[in-house]
Amino acid sequence: MPERQKRPKRRIPEATVARLPLYLRSLLEVADDGTPTISSERLAELSGVNAAKVRKDLSYLGSYGTRGVGYDVEYLLFQMSRELGLTSDWPVVIVGLGNLGHALANYGGFHERGFPIAALVDSSENVVGTQINGVTVRHVDDLPKIAAESGIAIGIIATPAHAAQEVADRLIEAGVTSVLNFAPTILAVPDEVSLRKVDLAVELQILSFYQRRKGGDGQRRSSIDAGPAGSDAAAPTVPPARRGARSGNAEPGPGETGDDGAADDSAAGTTGDDGNETAPETTSAPTSG
């Protein structure tokens, strides 16, 4: 009998992947309360998105709600954990043990969610050899050995901006192909490396945009020059742009066009839990968080 061909896996858009952890967190809360099923409307409310988007995202997992019942919570948890790779542990190394790196190393939530801190690395002789949360800090020159010994899957960069690119290069040379960057700079990595960036200053700037639109008035900074005559907007003193800034793996955000040329967040024609066609829902201005 000829071998049955495996059906190709459906591509999940990056914007959907970014929302899966939100759904997972909400489902864990619901499961703790002993709730067996959940509607797309309720999951949307808990996750801060609209119901049509939830239904579309879950359809990429092959999960469709039962008419009049909704979604099975335990099965959804299994599907999302599997897709997010959370059925296995992924050892993590943190490079850079300043204030931020130290705080990350002390956070117990990583281990609980399947990301044990297997190693801590720094270049300062004052830090190397000390212990943080039971883990001894080793020298950055030991990265290849550390990665091989501990099976490091993910590298977290918590260094100053000027050192981040060199650290990223060292991680990649050591065989680490997933990087989370906290340094306020853009990194250049090969296509096969997964790169994510967390820039707290950028998030605060986005919040300040919405704060100003609400009519908020912050305290005027002394480093801000007055705007053009007749304008009520202050013109910030902007440092010269970095020439030839290196770019990492840019990822489309919600509403942007993905690799397949389609905007991920269009939800027209989505089917509801009851099997009926649902019109796209409108949302208010996005909020961070």
N, C-alpha and C positions, 0 to 999 in steps of 0.2 A: 504494500500500500504506500503510495507516495506520501512523503512527509508533509504535514499541514503547514502552510506558510504562516508565519507570524504577521499579524496585522500591524502596520507601522504605527508608532506612537504619535498621537496628535500633538502638534506643537502648542505649547501654552505660552501666550504672550507675556512679556516681561512685566507689564502693568498688572496682569492677573497674579503673577507670582508674588509681586510686592504686596498684594492684598491678602494672600493666603494666610500669612501669619496673624493678620487681624481677625480673620474668621476663626482660626485655630484657637486664639486666646478667648474669643467669645464662646466658642463651643465648649472649651474646658470649664468655663464658669457655669454654663448651662448643665453640663454633665455632673458637676459637683452638687448641683441642686437636685439631681435625680430625674431631670426632664428627659423623656425618651425620644421625643421628636421636636422639630423646630421648623417654623415656616420661613420662607425667604424674607418676608417682611420683618419678622422678629430678628433674624440674623443680621439683616441690613441695619436695623435700628441699633443693635448692640455694637456693630462694626463701624458705623458712621458712613455708610454708603447707601445707594438706593437699591430697592429690591430687584429691579430688572438687571442691574449689574451683578448682583449676587447670583441670580439664576444663570446668567451667561457664564460667569466665572466657574460655577460648579459644573456646568455642562462640559467644560474642558477636562474635568476629572472623570467624566462618564457618569455623573451622578444627577439623576432627575428625580424631582419630588413626586411623591405619591399623591394622587388627587384627593383632596380633602384632609390629608394627613400632614404633608410636608416632608421633611428629610429626617432620616434616622440619625440621631446624634452620634452614636457610637461608630456607625459605619462611616460617617463623614470624617470623624476624628481619625479613623484608620486611613482613609484615602488621603487626607491632607498630610498626615505624618509620613506616609509612604512617599508622596510626591516631594515633600520638603526634605527627605532624607533623614528624618528624625527617628527612624527605627534602628539607627546605629549611632554610636558616639563618634564625634569628630574632634580629635585632640587639637588644642590651640596653643600657639606660642604668642606671647606679648613682647614686642620689642620696644624698649623705651620705658623706663620706670621712674619718670618724673611724677608730678602730681596726678595727672590723668591716668598714666599707666599703673600707678600704685592703686588708684581707686578701682580701676578695672580688675586688677589682680585680686582685690579683696571682695569683689562682688560674687556672691555664692550662686546667683541665678544662672550663670553660664553652665555650671555642672549639672544643675537640675534639669536643664533643657537639652542636655546631650552634647555640651561643648566644654569638656573638662580642660582646665588650664594645665597643660602638661609641662610647660616650660616658660621661664621668664628670662629675658635677655637684655643686657645693657652694655654700653662701652665704658662707663665710668668705673674706675677702680674703687671708688668710694661706695658703689652700689653692689658690684659683683661680689658674691660670697654671702651677702645678707639674705635673710629669709622673709618672704611675704606670704602670708596665709599658708605656711607650711611648705612653700616651694622655694628652693635656693636659686638665686639669680646667677646666671652664667654669662660668660663674655660672648659678645656678638660674633667673635671669630669661631666660636664653637657651633654656629648654626648648622652647618652640614651634618655634623655628628649628632646634634640634638634631633634634627629632623628625621634622621635614619633610626635612631634609638627609640624615639617616642611615636613615630608614625604621624608626624605633624600634618594635619590636613588644612588648617587655616592659620594664617599669620595676621596678627593685629599690629598695625603700626601706630605708635603713640609717641613718636619722636617730634622734635622741632621740625619745621618745614624744610630747612636746609639739608637735613639728614635723611629725609623720607625716601628720596629716589634711590639713594645708595642702599638703604635697608631693603626696599622692594626688590632691587636687583639681587641682593644677597639671598633673600627668601626664595626667589625664583631659581637661582643657581643651586639652592639646597633641595629643590624639588617641590617646594610649596606652590601650588597653583591656584589657591584662593586667598585673596588679600582683602582685609578690611582696613581702610585708611582713615585715621582720625587727624592726621597732620593737615594743616590748612594750605595744601598745595595740590596741583594736578600731577598725577604720575603717568609715566609711559610704561606700558606693560605689553607683552606679546598677546596676540589674539586668543591664544589658548588659556590665558590666565583670567580668572573671574575676579573683577575688581569692584569693590563697593566703597563709597566714601561717606563719611559722617562729618559734616562741618557745622558745628554748633553756631558759629557766627552767622553763617548763611541763613540758618533757620530763624535766628533772632531778627535778621534783616527782613525776612519774609513776614514775620509777625509785626514788625514795626510798620510795614506797608499797610497791613490791614488795620492796625491801630490808628494810623493817620487817616485812613478812609472813614473810620468811625468818628472822626472829628477830634481825636486825641491830640494833645499838645505836649510833647516831651520837653525836657529841659534843653535849652539851646546850648549846643557845644561851642566852646570858645574857638575850636579849630575849624568851625564852619564859617565860610565867608558869606556875606550877604548875596542874595540872588540878583538877577538883572533888575534894572529900574522898572518899577511897575509890577514886579512879580512878588507874590507872597511866598514863593518857594525859595528855600535856602540852597545855595550851590555848594556842595561839599568839595573840600580840597582833596582831589583824587591823585594818588601817586601815579607815576608813569606806568603804563601797561607793560607787563613783561613781554619782551619780544620773543617770538619763537617758543611760546609756552607749549609744553608737551601735553598731549591729551591722552587720557586713559580710555577705557572701554565705556563710551557714552551710552547711556541706556534711556530709551524713550520713557517719558513719564506719562501719567494718565492723560488721555486725550491726544497724545502725540502719535505719529505714524510709526508703526513698528517695521520690522524687516520684511513683513509680507505686504507692506504698502497700505495696510488697512488700519484705521484708527481703532484701537482696542476698545475704547469706551463707548462706542455707539451701541446702544442697546435696543434699537428698533426691532420689532418683531420677535421679542423674547417671549418664551412660553412660561406661564405662571405655574404654581404648584398644582392648580386644578386643571392643567392641560390647555387652558385657553390662552389665546394670543394677548399679550399685554403691551400697551403703548409705552414708549419710552418715558421715563420720569425725568423731571427737571430738578436741578439741585440749586441751592443758593451758593454764594461765593464760598470757595473752599476754605477750610480752616486747617491749621497745622495741628498735628498730633495724632 
